[in-house]
Amino acid sequence: MSEPKEGFLKSGGYKVHYALWGGTGPKLVFIHSMGMDAHGFEATYRALLGEYQMLGLTILDHGDSDTPDPSLTLPHHAEIMRDCYRQLGYEPNVLVGHSVGGMMGMILTADHPEEHRGLVLVDIAPREGERKHTRPPPPDHFAAEEDARAYFRERYPGFTGEAVENRMKHGLKNDDEGKLTLKSNPSIMRPSLAHDLWPYAERILTPTLMILGSESTTVPPSVQERMKALIPGIEIVTVEGATHMVPQDKPEEFEGHLRRFLDRVA
């Protein structure tokens, strides 16, 4: 299969987009970061194609998935993802969660350990203190494709050329007025990210790998030490030259760390 099977599932009253990369090996579930979608791990899917059964889910308020009710908490978002992978028979699995996807992964592995053979946290951990979102909002629309491409290059300076073109292909739409806009401009679910995840981290027994970007400050050393004390046998690796967007900045290095972990737990 050189291209994924794509479709939609109904979960919690919402339509959720998924991309399915078939295979015959162990099952992997990928949940992306804010601003991305199920296609964001495409370089990884292609690298592992044929060796694993891979499912990418697009979280609510992103891509082609529905817009959520503002009252939805982070555990509710996580349970919607769980219902989706269970509908497709994707358990037990190794859950690969990037940023908010990893936040959901911590909840799911703590609450449902029997469904997971491993957890990969991509540049994310529970927060210490409050973190404010200070990045300026994206443009309402782009006058031309080249303006959108320039935006992606500025917004994600570490992205490979392939990752930029992935966003051009999957991250844009024409709105009701025919203007070119971002598919994922999440604001409704953002307040749910303030959820305290330390009580979940304390209950994680699933084998866990944390992959950090050397240029990211998302998981400071103090948090890394706390995670080591809480999660038995957690492995923490750092990808040199990567920002928070490790899979898109350094796909080969990300794949190498992921593959070594999968060889051990999948």
N, C-alpha and C positions, 0 to 999 in steps of 0.2 A: 504494500500500500504506500504510494508515494504522496498521497494527499489524505487528509483526515476525513472521516465521516463526521459531518456536522449535523446538529439538530437541536431540539429544545425539549426540556422536561418541565413538568408542572410540579412545583414544590411550594408548600405553604401559601398557595394561591398565586404564586408568581411564575412567570416564564423564565427559565434559566437556560442559557446557551451552553452547549458543550462541543468539544472537539475530541474525537476518538481515533487514536492511532493504534490499529490492530497489531497483534503479535501473539506469540504462544507462550511467553514467559510470565514471570510474576507481574502483579498488577501495581501500577503506579498511578497516583492521583496528584495532579498539579493544581495549585490554587495561587493565582497571580497577585501582584502588588497593586496598590492604588494607581489609577490612571491607565492600567493595561487591560488585558483580556486573556482568554484562553489561548490565543495565538502567540502570546508573548514568549512562550518557552519553545518556539518552533525550532530553533537551532538544536536544542536538547532532544526534542522529539526525533528529529532526523538523525541525530548521532546515535540514538538508541533503537532506531527503527528495526523491528524484527526480533529484538531480544526481549522486549517487554511489551505488555499490554498497557497502553498509556491513555489516561483520561484527563483532559484539561477542562476545567469549569470556569465560567465567567461569572464572577460574583455580581450581586444586584447593584444597580446604580452604575454599571459599567457595560461597555460594548453593546451587544444585542440582547442582554438580559434586561428584565423589567426594572423600573424604578421602585424602590421600596417605600413603605410607610416610614416616616421619620421616627416613629416610636420603636422600631425594631432594634433590639440590643445586639451586641456582638455575638453572644451565645445563640440568639435566634438566627443570625446570619450563618453561623457555623452549622447549626442543625439543618438549615436549608441545603447547604452543601452536602452534608451527610446523607440526607434523604436522596439527593441526586445520585451519589455514587452507589448507594444501596439499590436504587431502582435499576441500575445497570449491572448489578452483581459485582461491584468493584471492592470487595472486601473478602479476606484481609488484604491490605495494601500497604505500600510505603507512601506516606503523604509528604509531598514536597511543597512547602508553603513559603512564598516570598512576601516579606513585609506583612501586610494585613492578612495575606494567605497563611503565613506562619502563625499569626495571632489566632486565627481560627484553628490551625493545626494543634496548637497547645491545648485549646479547649477540647477538641475532639479526642486527642490521645489521652488526655486526663480522664474524660468522661466515658470513653469507649475503648479501653486499651485492647480488648480482644479483636478489634477490627483493624489493628495496625501492627505491621511488622517493623516499621521504622518511621522516624520523623526527621525531616530535613528542614531546619529553620534557616532561611536565607536572609541574612542581615536583619534579624529581628529578635527581640526578647521582650519580656515585660518591662514596662517603664519604671524608672525611679523618678518620682516627681512629675510635674505636668510639663508636657511638651507642646509648644504652640506652633500652629501652622502659619508660617510667615511668608511662604512663597506667593508672589503676585498671581492673580487669576490669569488664565490663558485668554487670548483674544476671543471675542464673541464669534468671529468667523475669519476665514482667510480669503484674500482676494484671488489667489491662484495657488496651484499645487506647490510651486516653488516657495511660496511664503509659508506653507505648512511644513515643508521639508526643512526650511531654515529654523522654524520653531522647534521641531523635534531635535535638531542638532544642537540648538542652544539649551533646550530643556534637559537633554540627556547627553552631555558632552563626552561621556565615555562610550557611547553606543558604537558598535561596529556599523559599517555601511549597510550590512544585511539587516541589522536590527532597525535602522532608520527606515529602510524600505519596507520592513514588516509593518511598521506603524503607518506608513503611507498607504499600504494595501488594506490593513485591517482597522486602523484607528480613526478613520475619517468617514463622514457621511455628508450628504446634501440635506439641509433642513427643509422645512415646509416652504421656504422662500427660495429654495434652490441654492442657498449659500453653503460653502464648504465649512464644516464645523467638526469639532472633536466628538467622537462617539462617547468617550469616557471623560466626563468633566465632573467627577463625583463631589457632591456637597451634602447630599441628604444623609448619607451613611457616616460621614466623617465624625459627628459627635459620638457615635457608638465606639470609636476607637479608644476613648478614655477609660474603658473597662479595665479594672484591676485584674491582671493575669497572674500575679504571683501565687494566689491560692491554687491555680491550675498547675503551674510549674512545679509546685511542691508535690503534686500527685502523679507526675509523669514517670512511668517506669519503662516506657518504650525506648528501645535503642535510638539515640538522638545524635544527629550531626548538625553543627551550626557552621555555616559558611559565611564569612564576613568579607567586606570589601575594605582594603587598607585605607582608602580615601573617605570612608564613611565614618560618621561619629554616632550612628544610631545605637550601637551597643558598646558603651564605654567599658574600660577594663574592670571597673567595680561591678558592673552587671555581669560581665563574663565570669568573674570569680564567684558571684552569688549563684549563677546557673550551675557552675561546677559543683558547688556545695549541695545543690538541691537535686540535680538529675543524675542518677547513678551512671557513671561511665560516659557522660557526654563528651563528644569529640568536638573541638573548636579549631577551625582552620581559617586562615586569612589569605585572600587572593590579592596579590600585589597589583596595584594600579587600578583596581576596581572601585567604583563608587558604590552607593547603595544598590545600584542596578547590576548586581554581579552577573546574572545569567546573560544579560544583553551586552555587557561591557567585555567580559572575558569568557566567552562560551566554551572554549576548549578547556580552560582551567576548571571552570565550573563542572563540566562533564567529567573530568578526571576525578575530582573529589567525590562527585555523586556516584560514579561507577565503582570506585573502591568501597564506598559504604554499601552499595547494593550487593556487591560480591559477598559482603559479610552477613547481611541481614535478610535479603530478599529470598 
